């Protein structure tokens, strides 16, 4: 992004201005921030806010937790960076055409390790895989487009939670296992905005 680039997001300008320092030509970019908050009275439903707009989202069945643990079903109370996109080639989300994050087509041999004691914990793995894991190629539509967030990636802490993604929501925004989930239409709007400079801030 150079100069004073501005991105139009459904009528809301998300300003990505670079400001010059007084010394030299070093510049600092304004970081795009997506804010997620729970809905009052329903900790597993939330609102995702960006550029002055708000969209409904699903959160973990365990609500939001500052002490995320493997299997608790909670969405981490944290500021997280998007890292990369996994997607179904046969169910391609239209937002992928303008995505800035690295995008990886999901194959049938792709999994994600959720076994806390395994050396590959919270990492993508190749199937078949002996330890506990989830398949990236799903029969439902949850991972038609999925953004990997940097929760517990580097450094990784045993049992501190794995596979925290931004993915497609179930019908009716049913609770997730700790991820943030939105409709395919909202995902298509978000994908072009996300870069590794962005932050997804989960608050409560």
N, C-alpha and C positions, 0 to 999 in steps of 0.2 A: 504494500500500500504506500503510495507516494503522494506528496502534496497534501491537499485538503480533500481527500476522497470522502464522499458521503454515500451511504447506502440507503435506498428507499425501501422501507419495510412496511407494506400496507399503509402507506401514508405517514408513517413515523420515520423521521430521519434519525439514523443511528450514526452519530458523528465519529469518524475514526481519524480525527485531526492529529497531526504531528506538530509538536511545539518545539521551537528551536531554543536551545540553551544560550545563555549570553556568551559562553566561552566555546569557541570552535563551532563546528557544524553538527554536533551530536543532537539527535532528535529523540523524543519520547512519544510513543503512541498511547492514545487513550484505549484502555482495555475494554472490550465488549463484555458486559456483565449480564448474565441471565440469572434472575433471582427466583427461587422456588420457596413458597411458603405454604404451610398446611391451611386447609379451610377450617374455620371455627367449628368445633364439634365433630370433626371427621378427620382424624390424624392420618388416614391412608389416602385422602384426596387432597390435592393441592392446586395452587395457581402458579403458573410459570410466567414471569413478567419479563418483557424485553421491549425496548424502544417505546415505552409508554403503553404497550398493549399487554393484555393478560390472557392466558389460555389455560383451560383446565388440564390437569395431569393426574396420573395415579402415582401414589407413593407406596412404600413398603407396608406390608400388613402389620408390622411392628411400629409404625409411625416413624418419627425422626429421632435419632439417638446420637448423643455425643460420645457414646461408648460402644461403637459398632462392633459386633462379634459375629463370627460365622454362624449362619443358621438362625439368627434372631429375627430375620425378616424386616429389619429396620433400614431406613435410608440414612446414610451418614449426615450428621450435622457438620458441614464442611464446605470449603471452596475447592472446586475440582476443575481440572483442565480437560477438555476433550482431546483425545490422542489420535484416533483413527476411526474409520467407518467400516463395518462389515455389512454386506448387502446380498440379497438374493438376486441373481442375474435374471431369473425367470419372473421375478416380481419387482422389477426395478422401480424404486421411488423416483418421482420426477425431479426431486430436489438434488439428486446426485449429479445431474448435468452441470451444475454450477458449484459443486462442493469444492472446498479448498483443503480439507483434510485428506490424508492418504485413504484410498478406498480399496477394500479387499473383497473379492467375490467369494462367497461362502461355498465350500465344497463339502461333500458328504463325509470326508475324513477329518473335519475340523471339530475340535472340542475345546472346553475351557475347564481347567482343573480347579476343583473346590475342596480338595483334600488338604486340610491344614498342615498335616505332618509330611506331605510330599514335597520334594525339591521343586516341583513345577507348580506349586500352589499359586493361584491367581495369575496363571499364564495360559496362553493358548497351547493346546497339545494336539498331537496327531492321533486319530483313532485307528484301530482300537487302542484303548489306554486302560491300564489295570486299576488305577486309583479312581476315587470318586470324581465325577466330572459331569458337565452338561454338554449336550450336543448343540452346535451352532446352527445346524440345518434342522429346522423344526417343522412339524406338520402344521402348526398354527402360524399366524402372521407376525408374531412378536418380534422376530429377528429379520423381517424383510429389509429393514434398515436399522442398524444398531450402532450407536456411538459409544466407544470405549472411553470411560472416564478414568482419571489417574488415581482413583482411590486405592491405597495400599499397593501401589505398583513399585515405587522406588523411594524409600526402602519398603520391602514387603515384611509384614509382621505376621507371624503364625497365628491363625485364627481371627485376624482382625477384619475379615470380610473379603469376599472375592466377587468378581463378575458384576461390578457396579456399573451399569450401562444406562444410557438414554435410549429407549427402544419404543416400539409400537405398543399402544395400550390394548388390553382386552376390551371386549364390548362392555359398556357401562362403567369403564374405568375401575375394573376390579383391582384389588391391591396386588402389588408386585412382591417379589422376594427381597426387595431392598432397592430396586432400581427406580428411575423416573421414567414414566411412560406417557406418550402423547398420541394423538390421532395421526394417521398417515398424512393428512393434509397439513397439520401443524409441523410434522417432521420435514415435509417438503419445503416449508418456509424457513425452518431453522438451519438446514444443512448448508445452504450457501453463506450463512452468516458465521458459521463456526470455523475457528482456526485454533491453533495451539496457543495463541495469545489470549483466547477468550477464557472466561471463568463462569462456571455454573455454581452459584452460591445457594446452598440450602440453609434456610433460616427457620426459626420457630418463635 
